[in-house]
Amino acid sequence: MQANAATIINSRGNQAYILATSTIYDYLEFGR
């Protein structure tokens, strides 16, 4: 996942995708 994150971070156009994915992932992690 870290490798993919590095690639995504290098693509500034995907910042919104990072934010959305992080929010959803956190929700799934803490919303069990």
C-alpha positions as CSV (number, residue, x, y, z in Angstrom):
1,M,0.0,0.0,0.0
2,Q,2.9,2.3,0.7
3,A,4.2,1.9,-2.8
4,N,0.8,2.8,-4.3
5,A,0.6,5.8,-1.9
6,A,3.9,7.1,-3.1
7,T,2.7,6.9,-6.7
8,I,-0.5,8.6,-5.9
9,I,1.1,11.3,-3.9
10,N,3.4,12.0,-6.9
11,S,0.2,12.6,-8.9
12,R,-1.1,15.9,-7.5
13,G,-4.4,15.4,-9.4
14,N,-5.2,12.5,-7.2
15,Q,-5.1,14.4,-3.9
16,A,-8.9,14.3,-3.7
17,Y,-8.8,10.5,-4.2
18,I,-6.3,10.2,-1.4
19,L,-8.5,12.2,0.9
20,A,-11.6,10.2,0.0
21,T,-9.8,6.9,0.3
22,S,-8.3,7.8,3.7
23,T,-11.6,8.9,5.0
24,I,-13.4,5.7,3.8
25,Y,-10.6,3.5,5.1
26,D,-10.6,5.2,8.5
27,Y,-14.4,4.8,8.6
28,L,-14.1,1.1,7.9
29,E,-11.3,0.7,10.5
30,F,-13.0,2.5,13.3
31,G,-16.6,1.9,12.3
32,R,-16.7,-1.8,12.8
